[in-house]
Amino acid sequence: MKRDINSNGYIFLYSTILVVIVAVLLTATALWLQPYQQRNKENEKRMMILSSAGVADGEILFKDGDLPVYLVNDTITVLPMHGNGLWGPIWGYLAIAPDGKTVIGAKFDHKSETPGLGGEIITEKFQSQFSGKPIWENGHIKPVEFDAISGATKTSNGVKEMIDKTIQIYQPYFEMR
């Protein structure tokens, strides 16, 4: 008995088999790549932490008391930050000098900010302006001041709020030092 390859039943059966085969292949590939993707995420995080501290290589210790803190080479404190930009989340790391009063460096990233506007938070030009900024003055938190990105007010405000919120949250940590 010859099958009619133009019938609706044949087309439906053929499409179903093809979809199942492709789904199995995609699932197997995704599962196989998961460890590599996780390793890449961890490596990117490590690179951002070290870069914010201004070092190319070093030992990173993770302290998780009440708040997560990264110590680079046992001297530089790196704080994780999370906030909101215009189109989505922004995040980064703020490296604080051993004296606990000055920013050494900052690294930022985003998921979906506008290229050329809010997306500029990932550029060296934007990030370098945080180096040397005081966060403590006369025993009080000093808001970090920086040049905002023209045309990216919402993202710039998000960066400012993210930094100020992070310093406020970690105030007890620095007061204990």
PADO-363665 format. One record per residue: x, y, z of N, C-alpha, C in turn. Coordinates in steps of 0.2 Angstrom, whole numbers, padded with zeros to 4 digits, always signed. Example, Ala and Ser with C-alpha at 12.3 -4.5 7.8 and 13.67 -1.06 7.14 Angstrom:
# residues 2
+0066-0028+0039+0062-0022+0039+0066-0016+0039;+0064-0011+0035+0068-0005+0036+0064+0000+0039;
This chain:
# residues 177
+0004-0006+0000+0000+0000+0000+0004+0006+0000;+0003+0010-0005+0007+0016-0005+0004+0022-0001;+0008+0026+0002+0006+0032+0006+0005+0038+0002;+0000+0042+0003-0001+0048+0000+0003+0053+0003;+0008+0055+0001+0012+0060+0004+0010+0067+0004;+0004+0068+0001+0001+0075+0000-0005+0075+0005;-0006+0070+0009-0012+0070+0013-0011+0074+0020;-0016+0076+0023-0015+0080+0029-0012+0076+0034;-0014+0069+0035-0011+0065+0040-0004+0064+0039;-0002+0063+0033+0006+0062+0032+0010+0068+0034;+0007+0074+0032+0011+0080+0033+0011+0081+0041;+0005+0080+0044+0005+0080+0052+0010+0076+0055;+0010+0069+0053+0015+0064+0056+0022+0066+0054;+0024+0068+0048+0030+0070+0046+0033+0076+0051;+0028+0081+0051+0030+0087+0055+0031+0085+0063;+0027+0081+0065+0028+0079+0072+0034+0075+0074;+0036+0071+0069+0042+0067+0070+0048+0072+0070;+0048+0076+0065+0053+0081+0064+0054+0086+0070;+0048+0088+0073+0049+0092+0079+0051+0089+0085;+0050+0082+0086+0052+0078+0091+0060+0077+0091;+0062+0076+0085+0069+0075+0084+0073+0081+0085;+0071+0087+0082+0074+0093+0084+0074+0095+0091;+0068+0094+0094+0068+0095+0102+0073+0091+0106;+0073+0085+0104+0078+0080+0108+0085+0083+0106;+0087+0084+0100+0094+0087+0099+0095+0093+0102;+0090+0098+0102+0092+0104+0106+0092+0104+0113;+0088+0099+0116+0089+0098+0123+0095+0095+0125;+0097+0090+0121+0104+0086+0123+0110+0091+0122;+0109+0096+0117+0115+0101+0116+0115+0106+0122;+0109+0108+0124+0108+0113+0130+0111+0110+0136;+0109+0103+0137+0112+0100+0143+0119+0099+0143;+0122+0097+0137+0129+0096+0136+0133+0103+0137;+0130+0108+0135+0134+0115+0136+0133+0118+0143;+0128+0116+0147+0127+0119+0153+0134+0120+0157;+0138+0115+0158+0144+0116+0163+0148+0121+0160;+0149+0121+0153+0153+0126+0150+0151+0133+0151;+0144+0134+0150+0141+0141+0151+0142+0143+0158;+0141+0138+0163+0142+0140+0170+0149+0142+0172;+0154+0139+0169+0161+0140+0170+0162+0147+0167;+0159+0149+0161+0160+0155+0158+0158+0161+0162;+0152+0160+0165+0149+0165+0169+0153+0166+0175;+0156+0161+0178+0160+0162+0184+0167+0165+0182;+0169+0164+0176+0175+0167+0174+0174+0174+0173;+0168+0176+0170+0167+0183+0169+0166+0187+0175;+0163+0184+0180+0162+0187+0187+0169+0188+0190;+0174+0183+0189+0180+0184+0192+0184+0189+0189;+0183+0190+0182+0187+0195+0178+0184+0202+0180;+0178+0203+0181+0175+0209+0183+0177+0211+0190;+0177+0206+0195+0180+0208+0201+0187+0210+0201;+0191+0206+0198+0198+0208+0198+0199+0215+0194;+0196+0216+0189+0196+0222+0185+0194+0228+0189;+0189+0227+0193+0187+0233+0197+0192+0235+0202;+0196+0230+0204+0201+0231+0209+0207+0233+0206;+0207+0233+0200+0213+0236+0196+0219+0231+0196;+0218+0225+0197+0223+0220+0196+0221+0215+0191;+0227+0212+0188+0226+0207+0182+0225+0200+0185;+0228+0199+0190+0227+0192+0193+0228+0192+0201;+0224+0188+0204+0225+0188+0211+0220+0183+0214;+0221+0183+0221+0217+0178+0225+0210+0182+0227;+0205+0178+0226+0198+0181+0228+0195+0177+0233;+0194+0180+0239+0191+0177+0245+0184+0179+0245;+0179+0175+0246+0172+0176+0247+0170+0176+0254;+0168+0181+0257+0165+0182+0264+0158+0183+0263;+0154+0178+0267+0147+0179+0267+0144+0179+0274;+0145+0184+0277+0142+0185+0284+0135+0187+0282;+0133+0193+0284+0127+0196+0283+0126+0198+0275;+0132+0200+0272+0132+0203+0266+0138+0200+0262;+0137+0198+0255+0143+0196+0252+0148+0201+0250;+0154+0199+0252+0160+0203+0251+0166+0199+0248;+0169+0202+0243+0175+0199+0240+0181+0203+0242;+0186+0199+0244+0193+0202+0246+0198+0200+0241;+0201+0204+0238+0206+0203+0233+0213+0204+0236;+0217+0199+0236+0223+0199+0239+0223+0201+0246;+0218+0199+0249+0217+0201+0257+0217+0208+0258;+0217+0212+0254+0217+0220+0255+0212+0224+0252;+0210+0222+0246+0205+0226+0243+0198+0223+0243;+0193+0227+0246+0186+0225+0247+0182+0226+0240;+0179+0221+0238+0175+0222+0232+0168+0221+0233;+0163+0225+0232+0156+0225+0234+0152+0223+0227;+0148+0218+0227+0143+0217+0222+0137+0223+0222;+0135+0225+0216+0130+0230+0216+0125+0227+0211;+0118+0229+0212+0113+0228+0208+0108+0234+0208;+0106+0235+0202+0101+0241+0201+0097+0240+0195;+0094+0246+0193+0089+0246+0187+0091+0252+0183;+0092+0250+0176+0093+0255+0171+0086+0257+0168;+0087+0259+0162+0081+0261+0158+0077+0255+0156;+0080+0250+0153+0077+0245+0150+0078+0238+0153;+0081+0238+0159+0082+0232+0162+0087+0232+0168;+0089+0227+0171+0094+0227+0176+0101+0229+0174;+0104+0233+0179+0111+0234+0178+0115+0231+0185;+0121+0230+0184+0125+0227+0190+0132+0229+0189;+0136+0228+0194+0143+0229+0194+0146+0227+0200;+0153+0230+0201+0157+0229+0207+0160+0235+0208;+0161+0237+0215+0164+0243+0217+0170+0241+0222;+0176+0242+0220+0182+0241+0223+0184+0246+0228;+0185+0245+0234+0186+0250+0240+0193+0248+0242;+0197+0254+0243+0204+0254+0245+0204+0251+0252;+0210+0248+0254+0211+0245+0261+0209+0250+0266;+0209+0256+0265+0207+0261+0271+0200+0261+0272;+0196+0258+0267+0189+0258+0267+0185+0265+0266;+0189+0270+0263+0186+0276+0262+0186+0279+0255;+0190+0275+0251+0191+0277+0244+0189+0272+0239;+0186+0274+0233+0185+0269+0228+0191+0268+0224;+0193+0262+0223+0199+0260+0218+0196+0260+0211;+0191+0257+0210+0188+0256+0203+0181+0253+0204;+0178+0254+0198+0171+0251+0197+0170+0248+0190;+0166+0243+0190+0165+0239+0184+0157+0238+0183;+0154+0240+0178+0147+0239+0177+0145+0235+0171;+0139+0232+0171+0137+0229+0165+0129+0229+0165;+0126+0227+0159+0119+0228+0159+0117+0223+0154;+0110+0222+0154+0107+0217+0150+0104+0220+0144;+0101+0226+0144+0098+0228+0138+0098+0236+0138;+0103+0239+0140+0103+0247+0139+0104+0249+0132;+0102+0255+0130+0103+0257+0123+0110+0258+0121;+0112+0255+0116+0119+0256+0114+0121+0263+0112;+0126+0266+0114+0128+0273+0113+0125+0278+0118;+0120+0275+0122+0117+0279+0127+0119+0276+0134;+0114+0273+0137+0114+0269+0143+0119+0263+0143;+0120+0261+0137+0125+0255+0136+0132+0258+0137;+0134+0264+0138+0140+0267+0139+0143+0266+0146;+0139+0263+0150+0141+0262+0157+0147+0256+0157;+0147+0252+0152+0152+0247+0151+0159+0250+0149;+0159+0256+0146+0165+0258+0143+0170+0261+0149;+0177+0260+0147+0182+0262+0151+0182+0270+0153;+0179+0274+0148+0179+0281+0149+0174+0282+0155;+0168+0279+0155+0163+0280+0161+0166+0277+0167;+0168+0271+0167+0170+0268+0173+0176+0271+0177;+0181+0273+0173+0187+0276+0176+0186+0282+0180;+0180+0286+0179+0179+0292+0183+0178+0290+0191;+0177+0284+0192+0175+0282+0199+0182+0281+0203;+0187+0280+0200+0193+0279+0204+0195+0285+0208;+0197+0284+0214+0199+0289+0218+0194+0293+0222;+0187+0292+0220+0182+0295+0224+0181+0293+0231;+0180+0298+0235+0179+0296+0242+0172+0294+0244;+0171+0289+0248+0165+0286+0250+0163+0288+0258;+0168+0290+0261+0168+0292+0268+0171+0298+0269;+0168+0303+0273+0171+0309+0274+0168+0311+0281;+0173+0313+0286+0171+0315+0293+0167+0310+0296;+0168+0303+0295+0164+0298+0298+0157+0297+0295;+0155+0300+0290+0149+0300+0287+0150+0297+0279;+0144+0294+0277+0144+0292+0270+0144+0298+0265;+0148+0298+0260+0148+0304+0255+0146+0301+0249;+0140+0303+0246+0138+0301+0240+0143+0302+0234;+0144+0297+0230+0149+0297+0225+0146+0301+0219;+0150+0306+0217+0148+0310+0212+0152+0308+0205;+0148+0309+0200+0151+0307+0193+0148+0310+0188;+0151+0311+0182+0148+0314+0176+0143+0309+0173;+0137+0311+0173+0131+0307+0170+0132+0306+0162;+0129+0301+0159+0129+0300+0152+0124+0304+0149;+0126+0309+0144+0121+0313+0141+0116+0309+0137;+0110+0310+0138+0105+0306+0134+0103+0300+0138;+0106+0298+0143+0105+0292+0147+0103+0293+0154;+0099+0298+0155+0097+0300+0162+0095+0295+0167;+0090+0291+0164+0088+0285+0168+0093+0280+0170;+0097+0278+0166+0103+0274+0167+0108+0277+0172;+0109+0283+0171+0114+0287+0175+0111+0287+0182;+0105+0289+0183+0102+0289+0189+0102+0282+0193;+0101+0277+0188+0101+0270+0191+0108+0268+0194;+0113+0270+0190+0120+0269+0193+0121+0273+0199;+0119+0279+0200+0120+0283+0206+0116+0279+0212;+0110+0278+0210+0106+0274+0216+0109+0268+0218;+0111+0264+0213+0114+0257+0214+0121+0258+0219;+0125+0263+0217+0131+0264+0221+0129+0267+0228;+0125+0272+0228+0123+0274+0235+0119+0269+0239;+0115+0265+0236+0112+0260+0240+0117+0255+0243;+0121+0253+0238+0127+0248+0240+0131+0250+0246;+0133+0257+0246+0137+0260+0251+0133+0260+0257;+0127+0262+0257+0122+0262+0263+0122+0255+0266;+0120+0250+0262+0119+0243+0264+0126+0241+0268;+0132+0243+0265+0138+0240+0268+0141+0245+0273;+0137+0250+0275+0140+0255+0280+0142+0251+0287;+0138+0246+0289+0140+0243+0296+0147+0239+0294;+0148+0236+0289+0154+0233+0287+0160+0237+0288;+0159+0243+0285+0165+0248+0285+0166+0251+0292;+0161+0252+0296+0161+0255+0302+0165+0250+0307;+0165+0243+0306+0168+0238+0310+0175+0238+0308;+0178+0241+0303+0185+0240+0301+0189+0245+0304;
